[in-house]
Amino acid sequence: MTESLTESDAAGGEPAPRARIFADLTPLRTSPDYRRLWFGNTVSWTGQGMTALAVSLQVYDLTGSAFSVGLIGACSLVPLVVFGLYGGAVADTVDRRKLGLASAFGSFLLSVLLVGVTVAGIERVGLLYGIVALQAVCFALNSPARSSMIARLLPAEQLPAANALNSMTSTTGSLVGPMLGGLIVGWWGYRAAYGVDAVTFTAALYAMWRLPAMLPERGEGTGRKRASVLDGLRFLGTRPNLRMTFLSDMCAMVLAQPRALFPVVAVLWYGGDARTTGLLVAAPALGALLGGVFSGWLGSVRRHGLAVLVAVGCWGAAVAVFGLTRQLWLGLVVLALAGAADTTSMVFRNTMLQAAVPDELRGRLQGVFIVVVAGGPRLGDFIAGSAADLTSPGVAVTGGGIACVAAVALLGLRWRGFARYDAHHPEA
């Protein structure tokens, strides 16, 4: 590519804004509504991370079966996929604030139910599975509503910074939540972890309560009608730039997803144990968090499509190198770099969805985003495990990384307009 990611506007001659080093906090300073929403989500995500670990530990205590623990993921995946699409359609029909408030309150009640079940001494794995599935339903309804609000709360130029801050929220929950959950379960038991989660949800509820009404905006000549999931998919089918945001992410999550092999490579490559596996799992999350902390430069990037292609290519290259490493410290560093690249890709993909999609369709496109994010890694786990069984873990990991780089390069060549996408003139 001969053009810079941050080239100035040829017509207006506007210079690119000076790049920062640390995360741009402007959205937090300028919008009290966004600030409350971000803080509430950060606190509640941490609580959800605690509950996710506590449920896994409790299921294992009750069954002694790793397979039973694995079923927790299956119980959440189906509701995420089904209600992710449905939740997006609902978010494009009703007041998004009310939908977000109702679904957050549902999650709060489910955390309270977990406390009650534990205090009552009810030890039924099926009940825990049912609660996990209902939690996934609430999340699938809440996320499209919450995500589609961001473009209404902030100006377009602040969306990359806001999405970088949002990435820190989810990553912090994934890192800090399980660590705190393990400590609290160890000290005070499951009821304490579930109780803390219930308390943390009050922050998200308060943030939603303080928001203004968020009815979807309708284009001129369109009335209020029931939003159709198919209408959102048809819109996506006619918008190559938006399709590319999903296809490029699928390249990374399906072709180059090594996490299912972490327990195997921890032993075979590094001579480690469960603690080594924990380090491998934490490394991409830590890299993603650092990618958010040092995300200030993202606001100066105009060529969002090109940035996505480069970031996904960097993810695939890092995974390919990881497959060649046999030193633990180097493997952890490479995985952290992959996590940072994933944050960069996520920030720009989300920004494109928010900026280039009409408000009346944002919920449905965010619903598709949830399906890709939820389903892609699971399919990637299956492919990585199958490839490792047919060949070897090294071939599966390195081959997957190379396939990711090749696939995203071919997509970029096929739809060249994606690399030319300009944040100053967003086109779906």
Rosetta blueprint (number, residue, H / E / L):
1 M L
2 T L
3 E L
4 S L
5 L L
6 T L
7 E L
8 S L
9 D L
10 A L
11 A L
12 G L
13 G L
14 E L
15 P L
16 A L
17 P L
18 R L
19 A L
20 R L
21 I L
22 F L
23 A L
24 D L
25 L L
26 T H
27 P H
28 L H
29 R H
30 T H
31 S L
32 P H
33 D H
34 Y H
35 R H
36 R H
37 L H
38 W H
39 F H
40 G H
41 N H
42 T H
43 V H
44 S H
45 W H
46 T H
47 G H
48 Q H
49 G H
50 M H
51 T H
52 A H
53 L H
54 A H
55 V H
56 S H
57 L H
58 Q H
59 V H
60 Y H
61 D H
62 L H
63 T H
64 G L
65 S L
66 A H
67 F H
68 S H
69 V H
70 G H
71 L H
72 I H
73 G H
74 A H
75 C H
76 S H
77 L H
78 V H
79 P H
80 L H
81 V H
82 V H
83 F H
84 G H
85 L H
86 Y H
87 G H
88 G H
89 A H
90 V H
91 A H
92 D L
93 T L
94 V L
95 D L
96 R H
97 R H
98 K H
99 L H
100 G H
101 L H
102 A H
103 S H
104 A H
105 F H
106 G H
107 S H
108 F H
109 L H
110 L H
111 S H
112 V H
113 L H
114 L H
115 V H
116 G H
117 V H
118 T H
119 V H
120 A L
121 G L
122 I L
123 E L
124 R L
125 V H
126 G H
127 L H
128 L H
129 Y H
130 G H
131 I H
132 V H
133 A H
134 L H
135 Q H
136 A H
137 V H
138 C H
139 F H
140 A H
141 L H
142 N H
143 S H
144 P H
145 A H
146 R H
147 S H
148 S H
149 M H
150 I H
151 A H
152 R H
153 L H
154 L L
155 P L
156 A H
157 E H
158 Q H
159 L H
160 P H
161 A H
162 A H
163 N H
164 A H
165 L H
166 N H
167 S H
168 M H
169 T H
170 S H
171 T H
172 T H
173 G H
174 S H
175 L H
176 V H
177 G H
178 P H
179 M H
180 L H
181 G H
182 G H
183 L H
184 I H
185 V H
186 G H
187 W H
188 W H
189 G L
190 Y H
191 R H
192 A H
193 A H
194 Y H
195 G H
196 V H
197 D H
198 A H
199 V H
200 T H
201 F H
202 T H
203 A H
204 A H
205 L H
206 Y H
207 A H
208 M H
209 W H
210 R H
211 L L
212 P L
213 A L
214 M L
215 L L
216 P L
217 E L
218 R L
219 G L
220 E L
221 G L
222 T L
223 G L
224 R L
225 K L
226 R L
227 A L
228 S L
229 V H
230 L H
231 D H
232 G H
233 L H
234 R H
235 F H
236 L H
237 G H
238 T L
239 R L
240 P H
241 N H
242 L H
243 R H
244 M H
245 T H
246 F H
247 L H
248 S H
249 D H
250 M H
251 C H
252 A H
253 M H
254 V H
255 L H
256 A L
257 Q L
258 P L
259 R H
260 A H
261 L H
262 F H
263 P H
264 V H
265 V H
266 A H
267 V H
268 L H
269 W L
270 Y L
271 G L
272 G L
273 D L
274 A H
275 R H
276 T H
277 T H
278 G H
279 L H
280 L H
281 V H
282 A H
283 A H
284 P H
285 A H
286 L H
287 G H
288 A H
289 L H
290 L H
291 G H
292 G H
293 V H
294 F L
295 S L
296 G H
297 W H
298 L H
299 G H
300 S H
301 V L
302 R L
303 R L
304 H H
305 G H
306 L H
307 A H
308 V H
309 L H
310 V H
311 A H
312 V H
313 G H
314 C H
315 W H
316 G H
317 A H
318 A H
319 V H
320 A H
321 V H
322 F H
323 G L
324 L L
325 T L
326 R L
327 Q L
328 L H
329 W H
330 L H
331 G H
332 L H
333 V H
334 V H
335 L H
336 A H
337 L H
338 A H
339 G H
340 A H
341 A H
342 D H
343 T H
344 T H
345 S H
346 M H
347 V H
348 F H
349 R H
350 N H
351 T H
352 M H
353 L H
354 Q H
355 A H
356 A H
357 V L
358 P L
359 D H
360 E H
361 L H
362 R H
363 G H
364 R H
365 L H
366 Q H
367 G H
368 V H
369 F H
370 I H
371 V H
372 V H
373 V H
374 A H
375 G H
376 G H
377 P H
378 R H
379 L H
380 G H
381 D H
382 F H
383 I H
384 A H
385 G H
386 S H
387 A H
388 A H
389 D H
390 L H
391 T L
392 S L
393 P H
394 G H
395 V H
396 A H
397 V H
398 T H
399 G H
400 G H
401 G H
402 I H
403 A H
404 C H
405 V H
406 A H
407 A H
408 V H
409 A H
410 L H
411 L H
412 G H
413 L H
414 R H
415 W L
416 R H
417 G H
418 F H
419 A L
420 R L
421 Y L
422 D L
423 A L
424 H L
425 H L
426 P L
427 E L
428 A L
